[in-house]
Amino acid sequence: LNKYGIDWDILIPRKNRANLLARLKGSDPELEPLLLISHLDTASAAANWTYPPYKATVEDGKIYGLGATDAKNYTAVYLALFTWLKEQQVPLKRDVIFLATSGEEVGSDTGLKWLASNHWDKIKPGFALNEGGGIIVDKDGVSIVFAEASTKMYMDIKVTAYGVATHAAMPTENNAVYRLSQALSKIAAYNPPARMTPTALKFFKTIAPLQDEDGRTTMHFLLSGNEKNSQMAAEIIAIDPFFRSQLKDTVNPTVISSGNDAGTSGGEAIAVLNARLLPGTDPDAFFDDLKSLFEGDESISLEIIEKPQMPFPEPMDGSDELFVSIEKAGNRLVPHSITVPGMSPASGDSEFLRRLGVITYGLGPNMDPTGENRTHAADEFISLQDLSDQLKFVGSVVYDFAAGQEFPINDAAPAAKK
């Protein structure tokens, strides 16, 4: 930023945590600013990395490193674009804001939530581009530009199984770990009914014509309005994990613990369940449904650790001017594509932005919802081609929305110089 003569602020909530803010001014103060937001923190490094997780390793056309897709790629793209706008003296009509935050992976208490409470007057965007979404490329048919317009609600639940603490050489039937495993088996079999949110309805209506004959028939029943037929179709469609995330509340055990001595059977075994709830789900009712699985069983208890803040913000509906620019970019850069607002299975800062009244979409790189997702996993990577395509797509949106120009995609300078 210094190199390009761009002013910046570092906003520090506490020691070892900081947020970086910079702004390029537009010519029309009546037009609300566009925020380009990413977070600098990552999830903890998983085990079994082949490459050093805390540095970038380029090999075979891929960049390996923790945060390669969540969200250092966004920071790199936004910074390259931001400095390019200044270097090329692109005449902006509205302000463009660059914001790199801390703490997103652990609740944003040192990042966006803190900034909203303490420094929002320095930011105050009307629109934002964040992580999420992506381009589902179909080389033989119609590709989908998936603009994240909503997220699921985040909830953590602790399950505790009680047993008899004893020497490991003297096992009893009342083993807390066995009881916990039996409880988790019950939860694994829990299958809540499907529910069609407005965002999911628009998504499935849009992609239905793109399916093969069997897929079109199944989605016809899903969208038929007949509850019985819709539920039957949803069960078939929900075999796909991504489609399941669009139709159902989900719950997944993430942490298990019991004791710290191999020679002792502890009196408690604990699991943390991470639930992702559809907008419109009552978190308390969902929790009560899980508890009812263990009614009368005093050896199992459930406790809410973290619950969604209600009411949940309304999803973006694609009727705003930022979405128009996203559609233009899709039509220009992704041949034979359709652009649709969708719901991300994950959660993040977009929820907080929408609570503040900011029209927010997530735009990501090429994605394969049915393929392996290495985000937060060992050997997380992004291909150089996908990073370049992400830059071109975001650049096209920003140029159109903030400057009323076409992004110079045939000029390799923004990517090559960075």
N, C-alpha and C positions, 0 to 999 in steps of 0.2 A: 504493500500500500504506500509506503514511503517512496519507493522507486517511481511510482506513477503519480506522486503528488496528491494522494487521497488522504484526507483527514480521517482519523479514527479515534475511538474511545475504547478503553478497557475498563469494564465494569466488574468489580470484584466483590462477591458476597461474603467470602471468607478466604482464609489462607489456602493457597493451592487450588483455588477454583476461580475461573474468570470467564468473561464473555466479551467477545470482540464485535464492535459495532462500527459500521462506516456507511456513508450516504453519498450518493451522487444526486445532485439537484436537477429537477426538471423545470421547464419553462412556465408551466401552468400550475399555480398553487391551488387551483380549484380541483385538480385531479388528485385522487387519493393515491398515496405511495404504494409501490409494490415491494414486498419484503421477500428476500431470498434467505431462508433460514435453514441451517443444518446444525447438527450437534457434533462436538469434538470428542466426547467420551465414547467408550465402547463397553460392551459386555465384557466380563472377565474372560481371559483366554481359556478355552477348553483344553482338555488333555490331548496328547497325540498329534501336536502340530508337526508337520514335516519341515515347514519353513519357520524362521523366526517370526513370532506373531507381532512383535512391536516394531517392525520395520517393513518397508515395501520390498518385495522380491519380484522382479520381472522375469518370467520364464515361459517359454512356449506361447507367447502372445497373451499372457495373463499377468495381472498384478496380484500377488498373494500378500495378505497382511490382515491383521485384526481391524475391522471397520472398513474393509474394502468396498462393501456394499451397504454398510450401516455405521456411520454415514460419511466417511471421509471422501467417498466419491462425490457426494453432493457438495461438500466444502470445496473440493478441487474444481468442480465444474463451475460453481458460483463465483469463486475467486478468479478463475481464468476469464470468465465472461465479464465480471465486474471491472477488472483492470483493462480488458479489451475495450469496453465501452468508453473508458476514460482515455486510453491511448489513441483511439480512433476519433475521439471528440464527437461521438454520436450525439446528435441533438435530441435529448430526452424531453418528452412532454410532461412526464410525471417523475417524481423521485423514485430512485431504485435504492433499496437498503440491503446491505450485506450484514448478516448476523450469524455468528458462530457461537454456540452456547455450550454450557457445561451441564452435566448431571441429568441428561434426558433419560438415560437407562435406569436411573434410580429415582424417578419421580419429578425431575426438573426443579427441585427445591432450590438449587443454586443456579438454575438456568432461567428458562422462560417464566416460570411461576414467580420467581424472585424479581425478574425484570418487570413483569406486569405490575407488581406491587410497588416497586421502588423507582423505576426509570421509564415507565411507559410513555411519558411525555416526550422522551427522546426518540421514540420509535413510531408509534401510532400509525400503522399501515391500514389501508383499506382492503388490501389484497395480499395474499401470500402464496408462495410456492415452497413446498416442503418435501420430505421424503414420502415414499409410498407410491403405489401405482406402478405403471410400467407399460411396456409395449409387448403384447402377446403376438409374436410373429408367426404367421402361417405362410410358408413359402409357396404353397400350392393353392391358397384360397384367400380369404379376407382376413387381414390382421386386425387386432383390436387395440386401440389406444385406451388403456385403463387409467382414467384420471381418478385418483382416490378422493372421494367426496365425503366419506364418512368413515368412522372406525367402530369397532366393537368396544364394549365397555370392559374394563379390567377389574378383576376381583380375585383375591387370594383367600383361601380357606384352609385352616389347619385341621387335620384329622388326627386324633390321638386314640391309640388303642392301649388299654390297661391290662396288665397281666401280673404274674407272680415273679418277683425278682428271686433268682436262685443261682446256685453254682451251675456252670455250664455242664458239668458232669452228671447233674441230677435233673434232667429235663422233666417238665410237667406239661400237662395239656393246656395250661393257662399261659401260654407263651405269647407275649405282647406282639412280637414280630409276626407270628402266624396269624394272630387276630387282625393285625393291620393288613396283611396280604389278602386275607379273606374280605376285609372291608373294601380294599381297592378293587377286588374282583367285582364286587357289587356295583361300585361306582363305574367301572369299565363297561358294565352291561346297561347302565342307565342311558336311556335313549329318549331325550325330550322331543316333543313334536316339532315339526318344521313350522316356521312362521315367515311369511313374506313381508319384508319391510318395503317401503316405497322405493328405496335405492335398489334392492334386490329385484323387485318387480321390473323396474326399468332395465336393469342389467340383463335379466333372462329374456325379456321381450326383444332386446336388441340382438342378442347372440343366437336366439332360437333359429332364425333362418339360415345360420351358418353351419348348423349341425348336419350330420348325415341323416338318412331317413329314420333310423331308430331314435336318434337323438331328438329330431324334430317332433316325433310322435310323443316321446316321454315329456318333453317340455310343453307340448300342447296340453297334456293332462295336468302338468304342474300349474299352468296358467289358466286352466279351464274355469276356475271359480267354484268348482265342485270340491268340497272339503275332502271327501273320501278319496277321490281320484288324485287330488293335489298331494295329499299325504303319501299315497302309494308311490306317485312319481318322485316325490322328494326323497323317499328312502332309497330309490334306485340312483338318483342323481348324487345323493350324499355319500355314495361309495367313493367318489372323488373328494379328496380332502379339502381342496379349495372350494368346490361347490358346497360342501358340507358347511364350511365356515360362513357362507352366505345365507344359509337356510336355518341353521340351528345354533343354539347355545352350546358351547363346548367346555369340557373340563379335562384337565391333563395333570397328572402328578409330576412334580418337578424336583422336589427335595424329599429325601427319606433319611431319617436318623433314628438311632436307638443305641444308647450306651456307647462306651469307648474302651471296653475291656473284653477281649476275645474269650476270657475265661468266665464271664458272668453274663447271665441272661437278665436284661434290665426289666424294670417294672413298667416301662412305657416305650411305645414306638410311635413315631410321629411322621406324618407325610404332609407336605404342602401341596395343595391343589391350586392350579392356576385356571380360572374360568374366564372365558371371553364371551360376553353376553351381547345378544343383538340389541340395538337401540329399541327401546320400548319394553324390554323385559324388566320385570320388577325384581331387583336383586334379592330382596327379602323373601319373596315367594320362591325364587330359585333355590335359595339356601334352605328354606323349609322343605322343599321337595327332596333335596339331598338328605336332610336329617331324617325324613320319613323312612328312608331305606333302612334305618337302624332303630326304628321305634321299638322300645322295650328292651333294647340291648344296652345295658349299663356299662359294658366294657368298651364302648365306642362313643367318643364325643366329637362334635364339630364346632369350630369357632371361626368367625369371620376375622381375618387379619386386615384386609383392605377392601373397601367397598366403593363402588363408583359414586361420584358426586352427582346428585340428581337435582334438577332435571338435566338430562343429557342434551347437548346442543343438537339443533336440527341439522340434517345433512345438507350439503350443497345439491342443488337440483339441476345445474347446468344451464340456468337461464340468464347468467350474468355475463358481462363483457370479457372477463378473464377466460371463461370456458370457450367463448367464441375464438379467442386467440389460440387456445389449445387445439380446437378443431382445425383451425387454419394450418397449424404446424403439422397435425396428423395428415391432412390432405396433401400437404406439400412434400413431406419427408417419408411417409410410410405409404407406399402404393397400395391401392385396394384396401384401405383401412376404414374402420368406423371408430368414432370416439364416443365413449360412454362413461358417465360418472359411476363409480363403484365404491364398494365398502372394503376397507382393509381389515383382515382378520386381526392385525396387530393394533397396538395403541401407541400414542406418542403426543408430541407437542401440538399437532393439528387440532386436537380436542380443545386445548387451552385457547388457541387462537380463535376458534369458532365461538367459544364462550365469550370472547371479547368482541364479537361481532365482525371478525375479519373473515372475508371470503377466502377460503383456503382450499387448495388442491395439492395432492401429492403426485409428482411426476418422477418416475424412475426409469432405469435402463430396460433393455429387453428382458423379458421374464418368461419362464415356463412354469405355470402353476402346477403341472403334473410332474415336473422334474425334481432333481435333488436341489434342496435349498441349503446352502452352506452359510447363510447369515447366522452369526453367533456360534458357528461350529468351527472345528479345526480346519485349517487350510482354506479359510474364507478367501474368495478371489472375485475379481471382475476382469473380464477380457478387455484388452486395449480397444477392440472394436466397439464393444458395448459402451465403454467410457466415452469414446469419440462420438458415438451416436447419441448418447445422453446429452453431451455438450451441444450438439447441433439442434436437438429437439428443444431443450430448455432455452437455448439462444434464440431460436425462431420464435418461441412464445414471448420472450422478454422484448425482443426487437419490435414485434408487432404490437404488443400491449403498451409498452412504455415509450416507443419512438415512432410507431406507425411506419416501420420499415421492414423489409425482408432481411433476415439474417444472411450474411454472405457465406453460404455453406460451401461454395466452390473455392473459397479462400481458406487455405489450411492454417493460416497464421494463429488463430486463437488456440488451436490444439497444439500445433508444433512448438510455439514459443513457450508453452507451459509444461 
